[in-house]
Amino acid sequence: MTTPTLNVKTAADMLQVHPNTVEKLIAQCQLPAARVGRAYVILTKDVLTYIENQVARQTADRMRGGQPPNAMGSAMGKRGRTSPQRARQIRAPKVGISTQHGQAAVAGNLADLQV
């Protein structure tokens, strides 16, 4: 029989993630929970709703041809940082600065600007 409430460890077991990940989801307001004393109490239905939403969103992303998300469903890598590969993909274009006749000129992709 399924209990109506879970603690962080049982929610993590249900999601197949580390308990710290569940605490991060709670802190990011992605998973509703209440603090009772020093422990979190999570409704089983909220964990199931979170799983259903992740399945629906990730399936839709795959159908649109998007990149497969990581376990947390974001573009971030482990520990909330962007991977070096991903950073190269999203990095802004390079802008050069040079001086001409005592004035600074900024050259971008769209146009040359004189300052």
C-alpha positions in Angstrom: 0.0 0.0 0.0 1.3 3.4 -0.9 1.6 5.9 1.9 0.2 9.4 1.3 3.5 11.1 2.5 7.2 10.5 1.9 10.4 11.7 3.5 13.3 12.9 1.4 15.0 9.4 1.2 11.8 7.6 0.0 11.1 10.4 -2.5 14.6 10.0 -3.8 14.1 6.2 -4.1 10.9 6.8 -6.0 12.7 9.3 -8.4 15.8 7.1 -8.5 18.0 10.1 -7.5 20.2 11.0 -4.6 18.4 12.6 -1.6 20.4 15.8 -2.1 18.8 16.1 -5.5 15.3 15.9 -3.9 16.4 18.7 -1.5 17.5 20.8 -4.4 14.2 20.3 -6.2 12.4 21.4 -3.0 14.7 24.4 -2.7 14.0 25.3 -6.4 10.2 25.0 -5.8 10.0 22.3 -8.4 8.8 19.7 -5.8 6.3 20.9 -3.1 7.2 19.9 0.4 6.6 21.1 4.0 9.1 21.1 6.8 7.8 19.4 9.9 10.5 19.8 12.6 13.8 19.2 10.9 12.5 16.9 8.2 10.6 17.5 4.9 7.3 15.8 4.3 6.4 15.3 0.6 3.1 14.1 -0.7 3.3 11.0 -2.8 0.9 12.5 -5.4 3.3 15.5 -5.8 6.2 13.2 -6.6 4.1 11.3 -9.1 2.9 14.6 -10.6 6.6 15.7 -10.9 7.5 12.5 -12.7 4.5 12.7 -15.0 5.4 16.3 -15.9 9.0 15.4 -16.6 8.0 12.4 -18.8 5.6 14.6 -20.8 8.0 17.5 -21.2 11.0 15.3 -22.2 8.9 13.3 -24.6 7.7 16.5 -26.3 11.3 17.7 -26.5 12.4 14.5 -28.2 9.5 14.7 -30.6 10.5 18.2 -31.6 14.0 17.0 -32.2 15.6 18.8 -29.2 18.6 17.5 -27.3 17.9 14.9 -24.7 17.9 16.4 -21.3 19.9 15.1 -18.3 18.1 13.5 -15.4 17.0 16.8 -14.0 15.6 17.9 -17.3 17.7 21.0 -17.8 20.6 22.1 -19.9 22.8 22.3 -16.8 25.3 19.6 -16.1 26.2 18.1 -12.7 26.4 20.4 -9.8 24.3 23.0 -11.6 27.1 24.1 -14.0 27.1 24.2 -17.7 29.4 21.7 -19.4 32.3 23.0 -21.4 30.8 21.6 -24.6 27.5 23.4 -23.9 29.3 26.6 -23.0 31.0 26.6 -26.4 27.6 26.2 -28.1 26.0 29.1 -26.3 29.0 31.5 -26.0 28.4 35.0 -27.5 30.2 35.9 -30.7 33.7 37.5 -30.3 34.0 41.2 -30.7 37.3 42.8 -31.6 38.5 46.2 -30.4 41.2 48.1 -32.2 42.4 51.7 -32.4 42.5 53.8 -35.6 44.0 57.2 -35.6 43.7 57.6 -31.9 40.0 56.5 -31.8 38.7 53.1 -30.6 36.7 51.1 -33.2 34.6 48.1 -32.2 34.0 45.5 -34.9 31.1 43.1 -34.4 29.4 40.6 -36.7 26.7 43.1 -37.9 28.6 46.4 -38.4 31.7 48.3 -37.7 31.1 51.1 -35.1 33.3 54.2 -34.7 33.5 55.6 -31.2 
